[in-house]
Amino acid sequence: MRIIVTLTCTECKQKNYTTTKNKRTTPDKLAFKKYCRFCRRHTAHKETK
C-alpha cells in the first residue's frame, strides 16, 4: 500500500525530494522542513503528485 510521493519546496516550487508513504495510515499530505539546494536554506516542503 506504500506509494511514492514528491516533496516540493514551498518558496521556489522546485521538486527536490521523493519519499514513500502509506496511503491508508496517512491520508493527508506530508509536510517537512528540509534543505533546498536552490534556496540554499531549510524551507518547508509539501507533498505533490
C-alpha distance matrix in Angstrom:
0.0 3.8 6.5 10.1 12.7 16.4 18.8 22.2 25.5 26.9 30.5 30.7 27.6 26.7 23.2 23.3 20.0 16.4 13.6 9.9 8.4 5.9 6.5 7.3 9.7 11.0 11.7 14.9 15.6 16.1 19.7 21.3 24.9 25.0 27.8 28.5 30.7 32.1 33.3 34.1 32.9 30.1 28.7 25.8 22.8 20.4 17.1 17.7 15.9
3.8 0.0 3.8 6.9 9.5 13.2 15.5 19.0 22.3 24.0 27.4 27.6 24.6 23.5 19.9 19.7 16.3 12.7 9.9 6.1 5.3 4.4 6.3 8.5 9.8 10.1 11.4 13.8 13.8 13.5 16.9 18.2 21.6 21.5 24.1 24.9 27.0 28.5 29.7 30.4 29.3 26.6 25.3 22.7 19.6 17.5 14.3 15.2 13.8
6.5 3.8 0.0 3.8 6.4 10.1 12.9 16.2 19.7 21.4 24.8 24.7 21.5 20.4 16.8 17.1 14.0 10.4 8.4 5.4 5.6 6.5 6.9 10.2 11.8 10.9 11.3 13.1 12.3 12.4 15.6 17.1 20.5 20.1 22.5 22.8 24.8 26.0 27.3 28.3 27.6 25.0 23.5 20.9 17.5 15.3 11.8 12.0 10.2
10.1 6.9 3.8 0.0 3.8 6.9 10.1 13.3 16.8 19.0 22.1 21.6 18.5 17.0 13.3 13.5 10.5 6.8 5.7 4.4 6.7 9.1 9.9 13.4 14.4 12.8 13.3 14.1 12.3 11.7 14.4 15.4 18.4 17.5 19.5 19.5 21.2 22.5 24.1 25.0 24.5 22.3 20.9 18.7 15.1 13.4 10.1 10.1 8.6
12.7 9.5 6.4 3.8 0.0 3.8 6.7 9.8 13.3 15.3 18.5 18.2 15.1 14.0 10.6 11.1 8.6 5.7 5.5 5.8 7.2 10.2 10.3 14.0 14.6 12.1 12.3 12.0 9.5 8.9 11.2 12.6 15.6 15.0 17.1 16.8 19.0 19.8 21.1 22.4 21.8 19.5 17.7 15.3 11.7 9.7 6.4 6.5 6.0
16.4 13.2 10.1 6.9 3.8 0.0 3.8 6.5 10.1 12.4 15.3 14.7 11.7 10.3 6.8 7.6 5.8 4.4 6.4 8.5 10.4 13.7 13.8 17.6 17.8 14.9 15.0 13.9 10.6 9.6 10.7 11.6 13.8 12.8 14.4 13.5 15.5 16.2 17.6 19.1 18.7 16.8 15.1 13.1 9.3 8.1 5.7 5.4 6.1
18.8 15.5 12.9 10.1 6.7 3.8 0.0 3.8 6.8 9.3 12.2 12.1 9.6 8.7 6.0 6.2 5.0 5.9 7.6 10.3 11.6 15.1 15.4 18.9 18.4 15.1 15.5 13.6 10.0 8.2 8.0 8.4 10.3 9.4 11.3 10.6 13.2 13.8 14.6 16.1 15.4 13.3 11.3 9.3 5.6 5.2 4.6 6.0 8.6
22.2 19.0 16.2 13.3 9.8 6.5 3.8 0.0 3.8 6.3 8.9 8.5 5.8 5.6 4.4 6.0 7.1 9.0 11.3 14.0 15.3 18.6 18.4 21.9 21.5 18.0 17.9 15.5 11.7 10.5 9.4 9.8 10.7 10.0 11.0 9.3 11.9 11.5 12.1 14.4 14.0 12.4 9.9 8.4 5.1 5.4 6.3 6.5 9.6
25.5 22.3 19.7 16.8 13.3 10.1 6.8 3.8 0.0 3.8 5.6 5.9 4.9 5.5 6.5 7.1 9.1 11.9 14.0 17.0 18.1 21.4 21.4 24.7 23.8 20.3 20.4 17.5 13.8 12.2 9.9 9.6 9.1 8.5 9.0 6.9 10.0 9.3 8.9 11.4 10.8 9.5 6.7 6.1 4.5 6.7 9.1 9.9 13.2
26.9 24.0 21.4 19.0 15.3 12.4 9.3 6.3 3.8 0.0 3.8 6.1 5.5 8.1 9.6 10.8 12.6 14.9 16.6 19.1 19.6 22.6 22.1 25.2 24.3 20.5 20.2 16.9 13.5 12.5 9.9 10.5 10.0 10.7 11.6 9.9 13.0 11.8 10.5 13.4 12.3 10.8 7.2 5.9 5.8 6.8 9.9 10.7 14.2
30.5 27.4 24.8 22.1 18.5 15.3 12.2 8.9 5.6 3.8 0.0 3.8 5.7 8.3 11.0 12.0 14.5 17.4 19.5 22.3 23.1 26.2 25.9 28.9 28.0 24.3 24.0 20.7 17.3 16.2 13.3 13.2 11.8 12.0 11.8 9.5 11.9 9.9 8.1 11.4 10.8 10.5 7.4 7.9 8.7 10.5 13.5 14.0 17.4
30.7 27.6 24.7 21.6 18.2 14.7 12.1 8.5 5.9 6.1 3.8 0.0 3.9 5.6 9.1 10.4 13.6 16.6 19.3 22.4 23.7 27.0 26.7 30.0 29.4 25.8 25.5 22.5 18.8 17.8 15.4 15.1 13.8 13.1 12.1 8.8 10.3 7.6 7.0 10.7 11.3 11.9 9.5 10.4 10.2 12.0 14.3 14.0 16.9
27.6 24.6 21.5 18.5 15.1 11.7 9.6 5.8 4.9 5.5 5.7 3.9 0.0 3.8 6.6 9.1 11.9 14.3 17.0 19.8 21.0 24.2 23.6 27.0 26.8 23.2 22.6 19.8 16.2 15.6 13.8 14.3 14.0 13.3 13.1 10.1 11.9 9.8 10.1 13.5 13.9 13.6 10.8 10.5 9.0 9.8 11.3 10.5 13.1
26.7 23.5 20.4 17.0 14.0 10.3 8.7 5.6 5.5 8.1 8.3 5.6 3.8 0.0 3.8 6.0 9.3 12.0 15.2 18.3 20.2 23.6 23.5 27.1 26.9 23.5 23.3 21.0 17.2 16.1 14.6 14.4 14.1 12.4 11.7 8.4 9.5 7.8 9.4 12.2 13.2 13.2 11.3 11.6 9.5 10.8 11.7 10.9 13.0
23.2 19.9 16.8 13.3 10.6 6.8 6.0 4.4 6.5 9.6 11.0 9.1 6.6 3.8 0.0 3.8 6.3 8.4 11.7 14.8 16.9 20.3 20.4 24.1 24.1 20.9 20.8 19.0 15.2 14.0 13.3 13.2 13.7 11.9 11.8 9.3 10.6 10.1 12.1 14.1 14.8 14.1 12.5 12.0 8.9 9.6 9.6 8.7 10.3
23.3 19.7 17.1 13.5 11.1 7.6 6.2 6.0 7.1 10.8 12.0 10.4 9.1 6.0 3.8 0.0 3.8 7.2 10.4 14.0 16.4 20.1 20.9 24.4 24.0 21.0 21.6 19.8 16.2 14.1 13.0 11.9 12.0 9.4 8.9 7.0 8.1 9.0 11.1 12.1 12.7 12.0 11.2 11.3 8.6 10.4 10.7 11.0 12.8
20.0 16.3 14.0 10.5 8.6 5.8 5.0 7.1 9.1 12.6 14.5 13.6 11.9 9.3 6.3 3.8 0.0 3.8 6.7 10.4 13.0 16.8 17.9 21.4 20.9 18.1 19.2 17.8 14.4 12.0 11.6 10.5 11.5 9.0 9.7 9.2 10.8 12.4 14.1 14.6 14.6 13.0 12.5 11.8 8.6 9.9 9.4 10.4 11.9
16.4 12.7 10.4 6.8 5.7 4.4 5.9 9.0 11.9 14.9 17.4 16.6 14.3 12.0 8.4 7.2 3.8 0.0 3.8 7.1 10.1 13.7 15.0 18.5 18.4 16.0 17.0 16.4 13.3 11.3 12.2 11.8 13.7 11.9 13.2 13.0 14.5 16.1 17.8 18.4 18.2 16.4 15.6 14.2 10.7 10.7 9.0 9.7 10.2
13.6 9.9 8.4 5.7 5.5 6.4 7.6 11.3 14.0 16.6 19.5 19.3 17.0 15.2 11.7 10.4 6.7 3.8 0.0 3.8 6.8 10.5 12.3 15.6 15.1 13.1 14.8 14.6 12.1 9.8 11.4 11.1 13.7 12.5 14.6 15.2 17.2 19.1 20.3 20.7 19.9 17.5 16.8 15.0 11.7 11.3 9.2 10.9 11.3
9.9 6.1 5.4 4.4 5.8 8.5 10.3 14.0 17.0 19.1 22.3 22.4 19.8 18.3 14.8 14.0 10.4 7.1 3.8 0.0 3.8 7.0 9.2 12.3 12.2 10.8 12.5 13.3 11.7 10.1 12.7 13.1 16.3 15.6 18.1 18.9 20.9 22.7 23.9 24.3 23.3 20.7 19.8 17.5 14.3 13.1 10.4 11.9 11.6
8.4 5.3 5.6 6.7 7.2 10.4 11.6 15.3 18.1 19.6 23.1 23.7 21.0 20.2 16.9 16.4 13.0 10.1 6.8 3.8 0.0 3.8 6.0 8.9 8.5 7.1 9.2 10.3 9.6 8.6 11.8 13.0 16.5 16.7 19.7 20.7 23.2 24.9 25.6 26.2 24.8 21.8 20.5 17.7 14.8 13.0 10.3 12.2 12.2
5.9 4.4 6.5 9.1 10.2 13.7 15.1 18.6 21.4 22.6 26.2 27.0 24.2 23.6 20.3 20.1 16.8 13.7 10.5 7.0 3.8 0.0 3.8 5.5 5.7 5.9 8.0 10.4 11.1 10.9 14.4 16.0 19.6 20.2 23.3 24.4 27.0 28.5 29.2 29.9 28.3 25.2 23.8 20.8 18.1 15.8 13.1 14.8 14.3
6.5 6.3 6.9 9.9 10.3 13.8 15.4 18.4 21.4 22.1 25.9 26.7 23.6 23.5 20.4 20.9 17.9 15.0 12.3 9.2 6.0 3.8 0.0 3.8 5.7 5.3 5.3 8.4 9.6 10.7 14.5 16.9 20.7 21.5 24.7 25.4 28.1 29.2 29.7 30.9 29.4 26.3 24.3 21.1 18.3 15.5 12.5 13.6 12.8
7.3 8.5 10.2 13.4 14.0 17.6 18.9 21.9 24.7 25.2 28.9 30.0 27.0 27.1 24.1 24.4 21.4 18.5 15.6 12.3 8.9 5.5 3.8 0.0 3.8 5.7 6.0 9.7 12.0 13.3 16.9 19.3 23.1 24.3 27.6 28.6 31.4 32.6 33.0 34.0 32.2 29.0 27.1 23.7 21.3 18.5 15.8 17.1 16.4
9.7 9.8 11.8 14.4 14.6 17.8 18.4 21.5 23.8 24.3 28.0 29.4 26.8 26.9 24.1 24.0 20.9 18.4 15.1 12.2 8.5 5.7 5.7 3.8 0.0 3.8 6.2 9.1 11.4 11.8 15.2 17.2 20.9 22.4 25.9 27.3 30.3 31.8 31.8 32.6 30.5 27.0 25.4 22.0 20.1 17.6 15.5 17.6 17.7
11.0 10.1 10.9 12.8 12.1 14.9 15.1 18.0 20.3 20.5 24.3 25.8 23.2 23.5 20.9 21.0 18.1 16.0 13.1 10.8 7.1 5.9 5.3 5.7 3.8 0.0 3.8 5.6 7.6 8.2 11.6 14.0 17.7 19.4 22.9 24.1 27.2 28.5 28.4 29.4 27.3 23.8 21.9 18.5 16.5 13.8 11.9 14.2 14.8
11.7 11.4 11.3 13.3 12.3 15.0 15.5 17.9 20.4 20.2 24.0 25.5 22.6 23.3 20.8 21.6 19.2 17.0 14.8 12.5 9.2 8.0 5.3 6.0 6.2 3.8 0.0 3.8 6.8 9.0 12.5 15.6 19.3 21.0 24.4 25.1 28.3 29.0 28.9 30.4 28.5 25.2 22.8 19.2 17.1 13.8 11.6 13.1 13.4
14.9 13.8 13.1 14.1 12.0 13.9 13.6 15.5 17.5 16.9 20.7 22.5 19.8 21.0 19.0 19.8 17.8 16.4 14.6 13.3 10.3 10.4 8.4 9.7 9.1 5.6 3.8 0.0 3.8 6.6 9.6 13.0 16.5 18.6 22.1 22.6 26.0 26.5 26.1 27.7 25.6 22.4 19.7 16.0 14.2 10.9 9.4 11.4 12.7
15.6 13.8 12.3 12.3 9.5 10.6 10.0 11.7 13.8 13.5 17.3 18.8 16.2 17.2 15.2 16.2 14.4 13.3 12.1 11.7 9.6 11.1 9.6 12.0 11.4 7.6 6.8 3.8 0.0 3.8 6.6 10.2 13.7 15.4 18.7 19.0 22.3 22.7 22.4 24.1 22.3 19.2 16.4 12.8 10.6 7.2 5.7 8.1 10.1
16.1 13.5 12.4 11.7 8.9 9.6 8.2 10.5 12.2 12.5 16.2 17.8 15.6 16.1 14.0 14.1 12.0 11.3 9.8 10.1 8.6 10.9 10.7 13.3 11.8 8.2 9.0 6.6 3.8 0.0 3.8 6.8 10.4 12.1 15.5 16.3 19.7 20.6 20.3 21.5 19.5 16.2 13.9 10.5 8.4 5.9 5.3 8.8 11.3
19.7 16.9 15.6 14.4 11.2 10.7 8.0 9.4 9.9 9.9 13.3 15.4 13.8 14.6 13.3 13.0 11.6 12.2 11.4 12.7 11.8 14.4 14.5 16.9 15.2 11.6 12.5 9.6 6.6 3.8 0.0 3.8 7.0 9.3 12.8 13.7 17.4 18.2 17.3 18.5 16.2 12.8 10.4 6.9 5.6 4.4 6.3 10.0 13.2
21.3 18.2 17.1 15.4 12.6 11.6 8.4 9.8 9.6 10.5 13.2 15.1 14.3 14.4 13.2 11.9 10.5 11.8 11.1 13.1 13.0 16.0 16.9 19.3 17.2 14.0 15.6 13.0 10.2 6.8 3.8 0.0 3.8 6.0 9.7 11.4 15.0 16.5 15.5 16.0 13.4 9.9 8.4 5.7 5.2 6.5 8.8 12.3 15.5
24.9 21.6 20.5 18.4 15.6 13.8 10.3 10.7 9.1 10.0 11.8 13.8 14.0 14.1 13.7 12.0 11.5 13.7 13.7 16.3 16.5 19.6 20.7 23.1 20.9 17.7 19.3 16.5 13.7 10.4 7.0 3.8 0.0 3.8 7.1 9.3 12.9 14.4 12.9 13.0 10.0 6.3 5.4 4.3 5.8 8.7 11.6 14.8 18.1
25.0 21.5 20.1 17.5 15.0 12.8 9.4 10.0 8.5 10.7 12.0 13.1 13.3 12.4 11.9 9.4 9.0 11.9 12.5 15.6 16.7 20.2 21.5 24.3 22.4 19.4 21.0 18.6 15.4 12.1 9.3 6.0 3.8 0.0 3.8 6.5 9.7 11.9 11.0 10.6 8.3 5.2 5.7 6.3 6.4 9.8 12.2 14.9 17.9
27.8 24.1 22.5 19.5 17.1 14.4 11.3 11.0 9.0 11.6 11.8 12.1 13.1 11.7 11.8 8.9 9.7 13.2 14.6 18.1 19.7 23.3 24.7 27.6 25.9 22.9 24.4 22.1 18.7 15.5 12.8 9.7 7.1 3.8 0.0 3.8 6.4 9.0 8.3 7.1 5.5 4.1 6.2 8.4 8.7 12.4 14.8 16.8 19.7
28.5 24.9 22.8 19.5 16.8 13.5 10.6 9.3 6.9 9.9 9.5 8.8 10.1 8.4 9.3 7.0 9.2 13.0 15.2 18.9 20.7 24.4 25.4 28.6 27.3 24.1 25.1 22.6 19.0 16.3 13.7 11.4 9.3 6.5 3.8 0.0 3.8 5.4 5.4 5.6 5.7 5.9 6.5 8.8 8.6 12.1 14.3 15.6 18.4
30.7 27.0 24.8 21.2 19.0 15.5 13.2 11.9 10.0 13.0 11.9 10.3 11.9 9.5 10.6 8.1 10.8 14.5 17.2 20.9 23.2 27.0 28.1 31.4 30.3 27.2 28.3 26.0 22.3 19.7 17.4 15.0 12.9 9.7 6.4 3.8 0.0 3.8 5.6 4.7 7.0 8.8 10.0 12.6 12.2 15.5 17.3 18.2 20.5
32.1 28.5 26.0 22.5 19.8 16.2 13.8 11.5 9.3 11.8 9.9 7.6 9.8 7.8 10.1 9.0 12.4 16.1 19.1 22.7 24.9 28.5 29.2 32.6 31.8 28.5 29.0 26.5 22.7 20.6 18.2 16.5 14.4 11.9 9.0 5.4 3.8 0.0 3.8 5.4 8.2 10.3 10.5 13.0 12.7 15.7 17.6 17.9 20.3
33.3 29.7 27.3 24.1 21.1 17.6 14.6 12.1 8.9 10.5 8.1 7.0 10.1 9.4 12.1 11.1 14.1 17.8 20.3 23.9 25.6 29.2 29.7 33.0 31.8 28.4 28.9 26.1 22.4 20.3 17.3 15.5 12.9 11.0 8.3 5.4 5.6 3.8 0.0 3.8 5.5 8.0 8.1 11.2 12.0 15.2 17.9 18.6 21.5
34.1 30.4 28.3 25.0 22.4 19.1 16.1 14.4 11.4 13.4 11.4 10.7 13.5 12.2 14.1 12.1 14.6 18.4 20.7 24.3 26.2 29.9 30.9 34.0 32.6 29.4 30.4 27.7 24.1 21.5 18.5 16.0 13.0 10.6 7.1 5.6 4.7 5.4 3.8 0.0 3.8 7.2 9.0 12.6 13.5 17.1 19.7 20.9 23.7
32.9 29.3 27.6 24.5 21.8 18.7 15.4 14.0 10.8 12.3 10.8 11.3 13.9 13.2 14.8 12.7 14.6 18.2 19.9 23.3 24.8 28.3 29.4 32.2 30.5 27.3 28.5 25.6 22.3 19.5 16.2 13.4 10.0 8.3 5.5 5.7 7.0 8.2 5.5 3.8 0.0 3.8 6.3 10.0 11.8 15.5 18.5 20.3 23.4
30.1 26.6 25.0 22.3 19.5 16.8 13.3 12.4 9.5 10.8 10.5 11.9 13.6 13.2 14.1 12.0 13.0 16.4 17.5 20.7 21.8 25.2 26.3 29.0 27.0 23.8 25.2 22.4 19.2 16.2 12.8 9.9 6.3 5.2 4.1 5.9 8.8 10.3 8.0 7.2 3.8 0.0 3.8 7.1 9.1 12.8 15.9 18.2 21.5
28.7 25.3 23.5 20.9 17.7 15.1 11.3 9.9 6.7 7.2 7.4 9.5 10.8 11.3 12.5 11.2 12.5 15.6 16.8 19.8 20.5 23.8 24.3 27.1 25.4 21.9 22.8 19.7 16.4 13.9 10.4 8.4 5.4 5.7 6.2 6.5 10.0 10.5 8.1 9.0 6.3 3.8 0.0 3.8 6.4 9.9 13.3 15.4 19.0
25.8 22.7 20.9 18.7 15.3 13.1 9.3 8.4 6.1 5.9 7.9 10.4 10.5 11.6 12.0 11.3 11.8 14.2 15.0 17.5 17.7 20.8 21.1 23.7 22.0 18.5 19.2 16.0 12.8 10.5 6.9 5.7 4.3 6.3 8.4 8.8 12.6 13.0 11.2 12.6 10.0 7.1 3.8 0.0 3.8 6.6 10.2 12.8 16.4
22.8 19.6 17.5 15.1 11.7 9.3 5.6 5.1 4.5 5.8 8.7 10.2 9.0 9.5 8.9 8.6 8.6 10.7 11.7 14.3 14.8 18.1 18.3 21.3 20.1 16.5 17.1 14.2 10.6 8.4 5.6 5.2 5.8 6.4 8.7 8.6 12.2 12.7 12.0 13.5 11.8 9.1 6.4 3.8 0.0 3.8 6.9 9.4 12.9
20.4 17.5 15.3 13.4 9.7 8.1 5.2 5.4 6.7 6.8 10.5 12.0 9.8 10.8 9.6 10.4 9.9 10.7 11.3 13.1 13.0 15.8 15.5 18.5 17.6 13.8 13.8 10.9 7.2 5.9 4.4 6.5 8.7 9.8 12.4 12.1 15.5 15.7 15.2 17.1 15.5 12.8 9.9 6.6 3.8 0.0 3.8 6.5 10.2
17.1 14.3 11.8 10.1 6.4 5.7 4.6 6.3 9.1 9.9 13.5 14.3 11.3 11.7 9.6 10.7 9.4 9.0 9.2 10.4 10.3 13.1 12.5 15.8 15.5 11.9 11.6 9.4 5.7 5.3 6.3 8.8 11.6 12.2 14.8 14.3 17.3 17.6 17.9 19.7 18.5 15.9 13.3 10.2 6.9 3.8 0.0 3.8 6.9
17.7 15.2 12.0 10.1 6.5 5.4 6.0 6.5 9.9 10.7 14.0 14.0 10.5 10.9 8.7 11.0 10.4 9.7 10.9 11.9 12.2 14.8 13.6 17.1 17.6 14.2 13.1 11.4 8.1 8.8 10.0 12.3 14.8 14.9 16.8 15.6 18.2 17.9 18.6 20.9 20.3 18.2 15.4 12.8 9.4 6.5 3.8 0.0 3.8
15.9 13.8 10.2 8.6 6.0 6.1 8.6 9.6 13.2 14.2 17.4 16.9 13.1 13.0 10.3 12.8 11.9 10.2 11.3 11.6 12.2 14.3 12.8 16.4 17.7 14.8 13.4 12.7 10.1 11.3 13.2 15.5 18.1 17.9 19.7 18.4 20.5 20.3 21.5 23.7 23.4 21.5 19.0 16.4 12.9 10.2 6.9 3.8 0.0
